[in-house]
Amino acid sequence: MRVFGSIRVPGDKSISHRALIFSALASGTSRITGILESADVHSTAGVLRSLGVTIPELSPAFSVTGVGRGGLVQPSRELDCGNSGTTTRLMAGVVAALPIRATFVGDASLSRRPMRRVARPLEAMGAKIELPETGGLPMTIQGGRLRDLEWNSEVASAQIKSAIILAALVSGARARVTEPVRSRDHTERMLAARGASIHVDENSVTIDASSPFRAADTAVPGDPSSASFFAALAALAGSGELRLEHVCVNETRVGFFRQLERMGARVSEENKRIEGGEQVADLVIAPSDLRGVSVDEEDVPSMIDELPLLACLATRAHGETAMTGAGELRVKESDRISAVIANLRAIGANAEELPDGMRIVGSNHPLRGRVTTHGDHRLAMAFGVLGAAAGNSIEIDDRDCVAVSYPGFWSDLAAAHSK
């Protein structure tokens, strides 16, 4: 297999969600360019519309006139978050700070995901939250004026951290969140770029009471999680190189690329610059012989979404790859540990499930069979990349599920390589 050419992956999903939410909460007009037009981001737009914000149809460039922090209104219907955990948890923080009552719902997959972890700090701030015994959706929040909070999070989660920060921002409270390991920091960076009083100290983030906040334009860079699939494709190739343009290289998001270099692939950054508070660069990836690596708990937060992809890549590396400290994978769109291992075994790979991770031994044997994605877009794309490698023949049971994050994935994958 040979890789070639340049790809500009769609806009970053995390930044796209936040661009819509922050624009809606600001007083004034914000222009958004390069937003990811995926199902998950459409869910955030739909929830904001239900709360009284005029959000245009998503397009390469559009403007949002915000209603201010206190301008959201009582919804007339349930807030449908589709498959988007980010929509649910971040907007839970917003709703908790307002004198409204709202019920969050989602599809079957999202409804199984844990919401108590975000409900607990919001309840500690004074919100009233109703959850089913399962701890998933539907979740009903009665918001109101909130009190200050010091919260030690049991898990490193940008969604929990962001929900607390947003609740404090909208309510005018002070909040400090401390994590065991630093998680993605897009909320901190984007709020700081809008004038908010945000302070970062190692693994802690503090937002001051009655923090200022203003409208600002956002140029959404390419999603590093989406770029990772093509970086893996290039690493698996026999020749050529692939350029990935305008990718967000925020240090809390590039763990996969660091591991790719450790495995032996050639990864270089070109045209590195700062845009809207985020680091952006063009990534050039070239293949090389790959070797197994060890990933532990400190590595996980910066590559949590790419661990299934790393597992697929490990099947083609020399030696053993072990991942631990990744129990959070069990509460994603699917139990990604069990699902990845079951699928790897189904196509003939040497893979073992661990309580908080997985172990894979690489080989040169062709991998063939059918993969069950459980409707999980990350699994579909990871095994799609593995199926593109020379000698492999892998059928994906649900190719359409990639639409939640990367609607054009299959056409870009086909254009990036030749066998």
C-alpha positions in Angstrom: 0.0 0.0 0.0 1.2 3.5 -0.9 -0.1 6.8 0.7 0.1 10.1 -1.1 -1.4 13.6 -1.2 -2.8 16.1 1.3 -6.0 15.9 3.4 -7.7 18.6 5.3 -9.8 16.7 7.9 -13.0 18.2 9.2 -13.1 20.7 12.0 -12.3 19.6 15.5 -15.4 18.2 17.2 -14.6 19.4 20.7 -13.9 23.0 19.5 -17.0 23.0 17.3 -19.3 22.2 20.2 -17.8 24.9 22.3 -17.8 27.5 19.6 -21.6 27.1 19.3 -22.1 27.2 23.1 -19.8 30.1 23.8 -21.2 32.1 20.9 -24.8 31.5 22.2 -23.9 32.6 25.8 -22.0 35.8 24.7 -23.6 39.2 24.2 -22.8 40.1 20.6 -22.2 38.4 17.4 -19.5 35.7 16.8 -18.5 34.4 13.4 -17.7 30.7 13.1 -15.7 29.1 10.2 -14.7 25.5 9.6 -17.2 24.0 12.0 -17.6 20.2 11.9 -21.0 19.5 10.3 -21.5 16.2 12.0 -24.5 14.6 13.8 -23.0 15.4 17.2 -22.5 19.0 16.5 -26.0 19.3 15.0 -27.2 17.9 18.3 -25.6 20.9 20.1 -27.1 23.3 17.6 -30.5 21.7 18.1 -30.4 21.9 21.9 -29.4 25.6 21.8 -32.3 26.3 19.4 -34.6 24.6 21.8 -33.3 27.0 24.5 -34.1 30.1 22.4 -30.9 30.8 20.5 -31.1 31.5 16.8 -28.5 29.1 15.3 -28.3 29.2 11.5 -27.9 26.0 9.5 -24.4 24.8 9.9 -22.2 25.7 7.0 -18.5 26.5 6.3 -19.0 30.1 7.6 -21.9 31.6 9.6 -22.6 34.0 12.5 -24.3 33.5 15.8 -25.8 36.4 17.8 -25.7 35.4 21.4 -28.5 35.9 24.0 -26.1 36.5 26.9 -25.5 34.3 29.9 -29.0 34.7 31.3 -30.9 34.8 28.0 -31.7 31.1 27.5 -35.4 30.2 27.9 -37.5 27.4 29.2 -37.6 24.7 26.5 -41.0 23.5 25.3 -39.8 20.0 24.7 -37.1 17.6 25.7 -33.5 18.4 24.8 -32.5 15.7 22.3 -28.7 15.2 22.4 -28.7 12.3 19.9 -25.4 10.4 20.4 -23.5 13.3 21.9 -22.1 13.0 25.4 -20.4 16.4 25.0 -23.7 18.1 24.2 -25.3 16.5 27.2 -22.7 17.2 29.8 -21.6 20.7 28.7 -25.2 21.9 28.3 -26.1 20.3 31.7 -23.7 22.8 33.3 -25.4 25.7 31.4 -28.9 24.6 32.3 -28.0 24.0 36.0 -27.2 27.7 36.3 -30.5 29.0 34.9 -34.0 29.2 36.5 -35.4 26.7 34.0 -36.3 23.0 34.1 -35.1 20.8 31.2 -35.0 17.1 30.4 -32.0 15.7 28.4 -32.6 12.6 26.3 -30.5 10.8 23.7 -30.3 7.6 21.6 -29.9 4.2 23.1 -26.1 4.4 23.2 -26.0 7.8 24.9 -28.8 6.8 27.3 -26.5 4.1 28.8 -23.6 6.4 29.4 -22.9 7.6 33.0 -24.4 11.0 33.9 -24.1 10.8 37.7 -20.5 11.9 37.4 -21.5 15.2 36.1 -24.7 15.5 38.2 -22.8 15.2 41.5 -20.8 18.4 41.2 -23.7 20.3 39.8 -25.9 19.2 42.7 -23.1 20.3 45.0 -23.4 23.7 43.5 -27.2 23.8 44.2 -28.9 22.3 41.1 -31.6 19.7 41.5 -31.1 16.7 39.2 -33.2 13.6 38.6 -31.7 10.5 37.1 -33.0 6.9 36.6 -31.4 4.2 38.7 -29.1 3.3 35.8 -27.5 6.7 36.1 -28.0 7.5 32.4 -30.6 9.4 30.5 -33.2 10.8 30.7 -31.8 13.4 33.1 -33.9 16.3 34.3 -32.3 19.4 35.7 -34.0 22.2 37.7 -31.5 25.0 37.6 -31.1 28.2 39.6 -28.6 30.4 41.3 -25.5 28.3 42.2 -22.9 28.5 44.9 -19.1 28.4 44.7 -17.4 24.9 44.4 -14.1 23.2 45.0 -14.3 19.9 43.2 -11.7 17.1 43.2 -12.7 14.9 40.1 -12.2 11.2 40.4 -11.5 10.9 36.7 -9.7 13.2 34.2 -12.7 14.3 32.1 -12.8 17.5 30.0 -16.6 17.1 29.9 -17.0 17.1 33.7 -14.5 20.0 34.1 -16.3 22.0 31.4 -19.7 21.4 32.9 -18.6 22.9 36.2 -16.8 25.8 34.6 -19.8 26.6 32.5 -22.1 26.4 35.4 -19.9 28.9 37.3 -19.6 31.2 34.3 -23.3 31.4 33.7 -24.3 31.7 37.4 -21.5 34.1 38.4 -20.0 31.7 40.9 -16.4 30.8 41.5 -15.3 27.2 40.8 -12.1 25.2 41.1 -11.7 21.8 39.5 -8.8 19.5 40.2 -8.2 16.3 38.2 -5.9 13.3 38.8 -4.3 14.0 35.3 -4.8 17.0 33.1 -7.6 16.5 30.5 -8.3 18.4 27.3 -8.2 22.2 27.9 -10.2 23.6 25.0 -12.7 25.2 27.4 -10.0 27.0 29.3 -8.3 28.3 26.2 -11.5 29.4 24.4 -12.9 31.1 27.5 -9.6 32.9 28.1 -9.7 34.1 24.5 -13.1 35.6 25.3 -11.8 37.5 28.3 -12.8 35.1 31.1 -10.8 35.0 34.3 -9.5 31.5 34.0 -6.4 30.3 36.0 -4.6 27.0 35.3 -2.3 25.5 37.9 -0.9 22.1 36.9 -4.0 19.8 37.1 -6.4 22.4 38.5 -8.5 25.1 36.8 -10.2 28.0 38.5 -12.8 30.4 37.1 -13.3 33.6 39.2 -16.7 34.7 40.4 -18.6 37.0 38.0 -15.9 36.4 35.3 -16.1 38.6 32.3 -17.1 37.1 29.0 -17.4 38.5 25.4 -18.2 37.4 21.9 -15.3 36.3 19.7 -14.8 34.7 16.2 -13.7 31.1 16.0 -11.8 29.5 13.1 -12.1 25.8 13.9 -8.9 23.8 13.2 -8.8 20.2 11.9 -9.7 17.5 14.4 -6.6 15.7 15.7 -8.8 12.6 16.4 -9.9 12.5 12.8 -6.4 13.2 11.6 -5.1 10.2 13.6 -6.9 7.7 11.4 -4.9 9.0 8.4 -1.7 9.2 10.3 -2.2 5.5 11.2 -2.9 4.7 7.5 0.3 6.4 6.6 2.2 4.5 9.3 0.9 1.2 7.9 1.8 2.0 4.3 4.7 0.5 2.4 5.8 3.8 0.8 4.9 7.5 0.3 3.9 10.2 2.8 0.7 11.9 3.7 0.2 15.6 4.6 -2.6 16.5 7.0 -3.3 20.2 6.8 -4.4 22.7 9.5 -4.6 20.2 12.4 -5.1 21.3 16.0 -1.9 20.2 17.9 -3.0 21.2 21.4 -0.7 19.3 23.8 -3.7 17.7 25.5 -4.8 16.2 22.2 -1.7 14.8 20.5 -0.9 11.7 22.6 -1.6 9.4 19.7 1.0 11.2 17.5 3.6 10.9 20.3 2.9 7.2 20.5 3.1 6.9 16.7 6.6 8.3 16.9 7.5 5.9 19.7 6.3 3.0 17.4 8.8 4.2 14.8 6.6 6.2 12.3 8.0 9.5 11.0 5.9 12.4 12.2 6.8 16.0 11.5 5.1 19.3 12.2 5.2 22.1 9.6 3.8 25.7 9.6 3.1 25.6 13.3 1.2 28.7 14.5 -1.3 29.9 17.1 -4.9 30.5 16.0 -7.7 31.5 18.4 -5.6 30.4 21.4 -5.0 26.9 19.9 -1.8 25.5 18.4 -2.2 24.5 14.7 0.2 22.8 12.3 0.4 20.7 9.1 1.4 17.1 10.0 3.5 15.0 7.6 3.5 11.3 8.2 5.7 8.6 6.6 5.8 4.9 7.1 8.4 2.8 8.9 8.7 -0.5 10.6 6.5 -0.3 13.7 7.2 -1.7 17.2 5.0 -2.3 20.2 4.7 0.3 22.9 3.4 0.6 26.5 0.6 3.1 27.3 -0.2 3.8 30.9 -2.7 6.0 32.9 -0.8 9.2 32.4 -0.8 8.8 28.6 -4.6 8.0 28.3 -6.3 11.4 28.7 -4.5 12.9 25.6 -5.5 10.0 23.4 -8.6 8.5 24.9 -10.5 8.5 21.6 -7.5 7.1 19.7 -6.9 4.0 21.8 -9.0 1.7 19.6 -7.0 2.9 16.6 -3.7 2.3 18.5 -4.9 -1.3 19.2 -5.6 -1.8 15.5 -2.2 -0.4 14.6 -0.5 -2.6 17.2 -1.6 -5.7 15.3 0.9 -4.8 12.6 3.8 -3.8 14.9 6.7 -6.0 16.1 6.3 -7.3 19.6 3.7 -6.5 22.2 1.6 -3.4 22.9 0.0 -3.0 26.3 -2.5 -0.3 27.4 -3.5 0.1 31.0 -5.3 2.8 33.0 -7.9 3.1 30.3 -11.0 2.0 32.2 -12.9 5.0 30.8 -13.1 3.2 27.5 -15.8 1.0 29.0 -18.3 3.9 29.3 -17.9 5.4 25.8 -20.3 4.9 22.9 -19.7 1.2 23.5 -17.5 -0.8 25.9 -14.5 -0.1 23.7 -12.2 -2.5 25.5 -14.5 -5.5 25.1 -15.6 -4.5 21.6 -12.1 -3.9 20.3 -10.7 -7.2 21.7 -13.7 -9.2 20.4 -13.3 -7.7 17.0 -9.5 -8.1 16.9 -9.9 -11.8 17.7 -12.7 -12.2 15.2 -10.3 -11.1 12.4 -7.5 -13.3 13.6 -5.3 -11.0 15.8 -3.6 -12.0 19.0 -5.4 -9.8 21.6 -6.2 -10.0 25.3 -8.7 -8.0 27.3 -7.4 -6.4 30.6 -9.6 -5.0 33.3 -8.5 -1.4 32.4 -7.0 -1.9 29.0 -5.7 -4.4 26.5 -2.7 -6.3 25.2 -2.0 -7.0 21.6 0.8 -9.0 20.0 1.6 -7.9 16.4 2.2 -10.2 13.4 2.4 -10.2 9.6 -0.5 -12.6 9.2 -3.4 -11.3 7.0 -6.4 -10.2 9.1 -9.8 -11.1 7.7 -13.4 -11.1 8.8 -16.4 -9.0 9.8 -16.3 -6.3 12.5 -19.3 -5.5 14.8 -19.1 -1.8 15.5 -22.1 -1.5 18.0 -22.8 1.8 16.2 -19.5 3.2 17.5 -17.9 5.6 14.9 -14.4 5.3 16.4 -14.5 1.5 16.0 -15.8 1.7 12.4 -13.0 4.1 11.4 -10.2 2.3 13.3 -11.0 -1.1 11.7 -11.6 0.7 8.3 -8.0 1.9 8.4 -6.8 -1.6 9.4 -8.8 -3.1 6.5 -7.0 -0.8 4.1 -3.6 -2.2 5.0 -2.0 -4.5 2.4 -3.2 -8.1 2.7 -6.1 -7.4 5.1 -9.8 -7.9 4.2 -12.2 -6.5 6.8 -15.9 -5.9 6.5 -17.5 -3.2 8.7 -21.0 -4.0 9.7 -22.2 -0.3 10.0 -20.2 2.1 7.9 -22.8 4.9 8.3 -22.2 5.4 12.0 -19.1 7.5 11.2 -21.5 10.4 10.4 -21.5 11.5 14.1 -17.9 12.7 13.7 -16.7 12.4 10.1 -19.4 12.1 7.4 -16.8 12.1 4.6 -14.5 9.5 6.1 -14.8 6.7 3.6 -14.3 8.8 0.6 -11.2 10.5 2.1 -9.8 7.1 3.1 -10.2 5.8 -0.4 -8.5 8.9 -1.9 -5.5 8.7 0.4 -4.0 5.4 -0.6 -3.6 2.8 -3.4 -2.8 -0.9 -3.0 
